[in-house]
Structures are given as C-alpha cells and as structure tokens.
Amino acid sequence: MAAAGRGSRGSLQRRRESPRPPPRDGYGVYTYPNSFFQYEGEWKGGKKHGHGKLLFKDGSYYEGEFVDGEIMGRGCQHLTWSGNTYSGQFVLGEPQGHGVMTYGAGGRYEGELCRGLREGQGVLVDPDGQVYQGSFHDNKRHGWGQMLFRSGDEYEGDWIRDGRQGHGVLRFADGSTYKGQWHSDVFSGLGSLAHCSGVTYCGLWINGHPAAPATRIAILGPEVLEVARGSAFTLRVQLQRDNGETADCESGRVLRISAGVRHVQPPALSEISFFKADEGHGEKPFETPFGFRCLSYPLACPTSLRPGPRAAVERADTNSPLSQGEPGPALDSGAAHGQGDTPGHLRARAQEPPCPVDRRHVTRGCAEFTDIVLGLPPPGLQAFLALGSSSQADSQQEGGPCPAKTAPGTHSSRPDRTAVEPVAAVYPGEYVVLIQDVTTPPFLGRALPTAFRRLHILPEGRPAPPSLEQTPGPSL
C-alpha cells in the first residue's frame, strides 16, 4: 500500500510539470516551455499559421505572417540588442526580398535583401545623411551606384566592396569635376580634372595626385633680356615638371606679368644711382633671386591697344577695375598714389584703364606675353643720380637748365645725390620681370613659385656693354 501511494504521488507530480500543448486551430496565446518566446495569433494544425505576433523575452518581436510555424511573408521585426527595425518580406525567419531597414545606430536602407543582408538594388542613407543609390552585394556597395556626400560632392560610377573603383565621375561642391579611373577610393589611372579655377589636368593619376604635375614656371630665352628704351618685347613661358619637361597635361592656369626696377642701379647700365619710393607711397623693396632688391614698376599698354585720349577719359570711370574698388596690377597705375603731386604730363595716362595684357591663360603648359612695354616712372618713385654725371654735364654744356634738382631733405645729408625730374619714358637701367601664378583658387591648393628674369633697358642707339651681354642668370 505504501509503495502504491508513493507511485501515484510521483505520477501526479509528473502530470503537473508536463507542458501544455499549443492551441490546435484558430486564435490563441501560447508561452513556450523555455519561457523565452510567446506567440499570440492564428494557429492551424498546432502550428503558427496566418497572422500573429511573436514576443521575445528581451523585448524583441516579430509581427506579421506565418506559414506552417515559420516566419514567412510580410511582417515587421524589431531587435532590441541592435535597435534595428525591419519592415518587409521574410523567408524562413530572415529578411529577404524587398523591405525597409531602419538602423538603431542611425541611417536607413530601402531595397532588396538576402538572408538579412543588403543584396541587389537599393538606397542607403548613412548616419551622416549621405545617400547612396545603386547596387549592393554582401551588405556592401558593389557595382554601379551614385552617392551624394555630406560635403555636397556627388559621385557616379563603379564600386567594389564599399570603395570607388573602376570608372567614375566625381562632381565637387565647388564646381570641380573629375572623370576617369579610380582605385581604393581615390583617383588612380587615366583621368581628367576640370578645376573650379578653370585649370584642367588630363593625364595619369597615382593615389589621388597627378603623376606629372607642373612644379615651376620657366621663362624661355636668354638669361638676361636686353631691350632698347621704349621698345616692346615678348616673353614665352612654360609650365615645367621636376624633370624639366613641359607640363602639357595642364591648361587654364592664369599667369600675371609684372616688373620691378633695381633699387640700386649698376653704373655700367644707368646714370641713375638709385630709386626711392616716397614715404606715403607705402612701397618697400622686394627681394629677387639675383642678390639685389627691387621696387615695383608699372607696365604700359602697347600703343596698338591703347585707347585715344577721349576714350580713355570716358572709360576711366566705368570700366576701370580701380574705380570699382578691385585691386589691379601695376599697369601705369602709379598715379593712384599721391594724385595731388602728379605731374601734368602723367595725369592723362593715369586715367587710362589697366590694360588686360598682364594676364595669360596657359594652354597645354605654354603661354606667351606679347607687346610688353615698361610704363612711365610712377609719381611715387623718385630717381636719384650722382652729381657730376654725364647727363648733367651735357645739359649744362648745351646751355639748357639742369634737369636735376635737390631732393627735399637730402641736401645736407646726401650732398652727392640729386632727385631727377619725372621723364616721359622709362629710365635706362636694370629691371626684373616677374611671372606669377595668380590662379584663383589655387589649383589643388598650391600656387606655383614666381619666376624672375633680368631685364636691361638700353638707351636708344646704344649697344649693350660686352661685360653685361654674357651675364649669366638663374633659370627661375
């Protein structure tokens, strides 16, 4: 009896612990024995079938269609551990087909998926708001696609495993455009860049940089230019690579020509001892690679391009960049400084608009400046010569007035120097010509170094001194 009683109590305990079977058909709520899952919805033949909601103990859930106990069809899934929410098609419990995935870390994807990964065509918005539309493989951008970056740049072309590779076009927010080959997400291979400054580079790229860029400006011709006073001359310029070859892959840089007069003149070239800028002029000498300093000196329009006196006056107020508040090059613009002291024969010229001949656009690595003429000495620049010079002696012998006068404040301190009255032509002597890269904005963020060339202005009918004709100069 006692043994039979113990057996009956054990069987009763086992019956109490046995799980309750799920509903057979219809609608019902069932908590699985492991208590991790709970299903509420439609049943058929003891299996989840139809519409229902499967809850997980960690707060995750799926709500949608079931077929023979499996998640199959359309539904919505939220995973607490990642924060991701997916709404779309499912196959055997995994997102597959077309759907929308909202990521807990930020971002959103709408398109095709396979086994929970992006696969096929779709649109991905990342946490930074950048938008990619195109092909995916194994959850990565792969194939052809378009992307709008946070910076405003737009790319259209080939992708391989989340990187731009193959052929593509990148349109920068600043207006620049690159068309060509890519590798490892940078320009690599043959391609062309049309920069927002107007510069174009067409050639080979390596790791995002031009393979053969221009690194310097070279002025062709003799090391020392010798020009007769009042004559025009021509400069030919090349953009060169490090090896000295012409950078013919590059066009569009803007080069500006300007000039300077040597601060202290060599006696063999000029009877002028030195030049000095007025204190109010604000001009300071600048260094040159030739071992001497210079003061800025204006260029003039060639006679063939210069407007008549009446046209010059009419255009001065309307077309002149100086009248519009824009900085202009030193093209006979010295009268802009100290106009109250401008001599009468310079005032008409001071009203002429700056001539555009000071700038050239580079074409396939080359540019040419033609009809270059040095202008009149600006009113803020004074020339000093030594007493007893040949020009003073010639003037006195002819019975004419001496063209020199004592400079204010210099009679007692420098009795052997006199200031020269302004003249109607450039003084013979030594000058320099400068070619500057003024491309705006600078191409790839860097302007080329300025090139210098020495210039000797010779008196009319006077040959160059033999000692100076052979003077070597740096090729800069």
Secondary structure by P-SEA (a helix, b strand, c coil): caaaaaaaaaaaaaaaabbbbccccccccccccccccccbbbbcccccccbbbbbcccccccbbbbccccccccbbbbbccccbbbbbbbccccccccbbbbbccccccccccccccccccbbbbccccbbbbbbbccccccccbbbbccccbbbbbbbccccccccbbbbcccbbbbbbbbcccccccccccccccccccccccccccccccccccccccccbbbbcccccbbbbbbbccccccccccccbbbbbbbbcccccccccccccccccccccccbbbbbccccccccbbbbbccccccccaaaaaaacccccccccccccccccccccccccccccccccccccccccccbbbbcccbbbbcccccccccccbbbbbccccaaaaaaaaaccccccccccccccccccbbbbcccccccbbbbbbbbbbccccccccccccbbbbbbbbbccccccccccccbbbbcc
